[in-house]
Amino acid sequence: MPEGLTLDAPRPEDGAALWRIARDSRTLDLNSSYSYLLWCRDFAGTSVVARNADGEPVGFITGYVRPPRPLTLLIWQVAVDEAARGRGLAAAMLDGLAARVAREAGIDGIETTVTPDNTPSNRLFTSFAERHGARMEKEVLFDAGVFPESGHEPEVLYRIGPVTSLTGLAPLTTR
């Protein structure tokens, strides 16, 4: 974990900060501010926020357990504030979140979708699979043609697992 930062479950009052971090990333599909408030309320148990020494969010991962695949954590968005980048925070958040959800919900795999041009996310999930000795499969989940807006790249589904090392990871620290 990068020095001076802690991992925590998000709270509804973090929603505005998560929305700003996502907006300022200039790479994520920005959801409504209301959706981030709801996410922090309804999916806090399967999401994580990184806080600086002042308790302010500087990164987050949103996720949920897939209803038809209850042992799979789907990662929705990963974002790190520009000032906190380059310190391994995304990997620390992913490891911490996966370990917590493995202990609490018994998950043993992760899914996410990544566009081909998103090099940081491609590296993040590939290195997660390598760190945990897990198999990773990729396939196009949504082709570019199904998106209503032109120019959207395909979304490639990453399936990582089984990951048996998750419960041995360090727990999230909370305030």
C-alpha positions as CSV (number, residue, x, y, z in Angstrom):
1,M,0.0,0.0,0.0
2,P,1.5,3.4,-0.9
3,E,2.6,5.4,2.1
4,G,0.1,7.8,3.6
5,L,-2.9,6.1,2.0
6,T,-5.5,3.8,3.4
7,L,-8.2,1.6,1.9
8,D,-11.8,1.8,3.1
9,A,-15.3,0.9,2.0
10,P,-16.9,3.9,0.3
11,R,-19.7,5.9,2.0
12,P,-22.5,7.9,0.3
13,E,-20.7,11.2,1.1
14,D,-17.8,9.9,-1.1
15,G,-20.0,9.8,-4.2
16,A,-19.2,13.3,-5.4
17,A,-15.5,12.8,-5.0
18,L,-15.7,9.5,-7.0
19,W,-17.6,11.2,-9.7
20,R,-15.0,14.0,-9.9
21,I,-12.1,11.4,-10.0
22,A,-13.9,9.5,-12.8
23,R,-14.6,12.8,-14.7
24,D,-11.0,14.0,-14.4
25,S,-9.6,10.6,-15.5
26,R,-10.7,11.5,-19.1
27,T,-10.7,7.8,-19.9
28,L,-13.7,6.4,-18.0
29,D,-17.2,6.4,-19.3
30,L,-18.7,9.0,-16.8
31,N,-21.8,7.9,-15.1
32,S,-24.3,10.4,-13.5
33,S,-23.3,11.9,-10.2
34,Y,-26.4,10.2,-8.7
35,S,-25.1,6.8,-9.8
36,Y,-21.9,7.3,-7.8
37,L,-23.9,8.2,-4.7
38,L,-26.0,5.1,-5.1
39,W,-22.9,2.9,-5.8
40,C,-21.4,4.1,-2.5
41,R,-24.5,3.2,-0.6
42,D,-25.7,0.0,-2.3
43,F,-22.4,-1.6,-3.4
44,A,-20.0,-0.4,-0.7
45,G,-19.3,-4.0,0.3
46,T,-17.9,-4.8,-3.2
47,S,-16.2,-1.5,-3.8
48,V,-13.2,0.3,-2.3
49,V,-11.9,3.9,-1.9
50,A,-8.3,4.9,-1.2
51,R,-8.0,7.9,1.1
52,N,-5.2,10.3,1.7
53,A,-4.0,11.4,5.2
54,D,-6.9,13.9,5.3
55,G,-9.4,11.2,4.6
56,E,-10.2,12.5,1.1
57,P,-10.7,9.9,-1.7
58,V,-7.9,9.7,-4.2
59,G,-8.9,6.5,-5.9
60,F,-11.6,4.0,-6.1
61,I,-12.8,0.7,-7.6
62,T,-16.5,0.0,-8.0
63,G,-17.7,-3.6,-8.3
64,Y,-20.4,-6.1,-7.6
65,V,-21.0,-9.8,-7.3
66,R,-22.6,-11.1,-10.5
67,P,-26.1,-12.6,-9.6
68,P,-25.7,-15.5,-12.1
69,R,-22.1,-16.1,-11.0
70,P,-22.1,-15.5,-7.2
71,L,-18.4,-16.5,-6.9
72,T,-17.4,-13.7,-9.4
73,L,-16.6,-10.1,-8.5
74,L,-17.2,-7.9,-11.5
75,I,-15.1,-4.8,-11.5
76,W,-17.0,-1.8,-13.0
77,Q,-14.6,1.1,-12.8
78,V,-11.0,1.7,-11.5
79,A,-9.8,5.3,-11.1
80,V,-6.9,7.0,-9.4
81,D,-6.6,10.8,-9.0
82,E,-3.8,12.2,-11.1
83,A,-1.8,13.3,-8.0
84,A,-1.8,9.7,-6.7
85,R,-0.8,7.9,-9.9
86,G,2.4,6.0,-10.4
87,R,2.6,4.5,-6.9
88,G,0.9,1.2,-7.4
89,L,-2.4,2.3,-5.9
90,A,-4.7,0.7,-8.4
91,A,-3.0,-2.7,-7.8
92,A,-3.2,-2.2,-4.0
93,M,-6.9,-1.4,-4.3
94,L,-7.6,-4.4,-6.5
95,D,-5.8,-6.8,-4.2
96,G,-7.4,-5.3,-1.1
97,L,-10.9,-5.4,-2.5
98,A,-10.6,-8.9,-4.0
99,A,-9.3,-10.2,-0.6
100,R,-12.1,-8.5,1.3
101,V,-14.8,-9.8,-1.0
102,A,-13.2,-13.3,-1.0
103,R,-13.4,-13.4,2.8
104,E,-16.9,-11.9,3.0
105,A,-18.6,-13.4,-0.1
106,G,-16.4,-16.3,-1.0
107,I,-15.5,-15.1,-4.5
108,D,-12.7,-16.9,-6.3
109,G,-12.7,-15.0,-9.6
110,I,-12.8,-11.6,-11.2
111,E,-14.4,-10.3,-14.4
112,T,-14.0,-6.9,-15.9
113,T,-14.3,-5.3,-19.3
114,V,-11.5,-3.2,-20.9
115,T,-11.3,-1.4,-24.2
116,P,-8.3,-2.4,-26.3
117,D,-6.8,1.1,-26.1
118,N,-6.8,1.3,-22.2
119,T,-3.2,0.2,-21.6
120,P,-3.2,1.0,-17.8
121,S,-6.2,-1.3,-17.2
122,N,-4.9,-4.0,-19.5
123,R,-1.7,-4.0,-17.5
124,L,-3.5,-3.9,-14.1
125,F,-5.7,-6.9,-14.7
126,T,-2.9,-8.9,-16.5
127,S,-0.5,-8.3,-13.6
128,F,-3.2,-9.2,-11.1
129,A,-3.6,-12.6,-12.8
130,E,0.1,-13.1,-12.9
131,R,0.6,-12.1,-9.2
132,H,-2.0,-14.6,-8.1
133,G,-1.1,-17.4,-10.5
134,A,-4.6,-17.3,-12.0
135,R,-5.7,-18.2,-15.5
136,M,-6.9,-15.2,-17.6
137,E,-9.2,-15.5,-20.6
138,K,-10.2,-12.7,-22.9
139,E,-13.1,-12.4,-25.4
140,V,-15.1,-9.5,-26.9
141,L,-18.2,-9.1,-24.7
142,F,-19.7,-6.1,-26.5
143,D,-18.6,-5.3,-30.1
144,A,-18.3,-1.7,-31.0
145,G,-21.4,-1.9,-33.2
146,V,-23.8,-2.4,-30.2
147,F,-23.0,1.0,-28.6
148,P,-25.4,3.8,-29.6
149,E,-22.6,6.3,-29.9
150,S,-20.1,6.1,-32.7
151,G,-16.5,5.6,-32.1
152,H,-16.9,3.4,-29.0
153,E,-14.3,0.6,-28.9
154,P,-15.3,-3.0,-28.2
155,E,-15.4,-4.0,-24.5
156,V,-13.2,-7.0,-24.0
157,L,-14.2,-9.3,-21.1
158,Y,-11.4,-10.5,-18.9
159,R,-12.1,-13.6,-16.8
160,I,-9.5,-14.2,-14.1
161,G,-9.7,-17.2,-11.9
162,P,-9.9,-19.3,-10.0
163,V,-7.8,-17.2,-7.6
164,T,-7.1,-19.3,-4.5
165,S,-4.7,-16.8,-2.9
166,L,-7.2,-14.1,-2.2
167,T,-8.0,-14.9,1.4
168,G,-4.3,-14.8,2.4
169,L,-4.0,-11.1,1.3
170,A,-3.7,-8.3,3.8
171,P,-7.1,-7.0,4.9
172,L,-8.3,-3.5,4.1
173,T,-7.5,-0.9,6.7
174,T,-10.4,1.2,7.8
175,R,-10.8,4.3,9.9
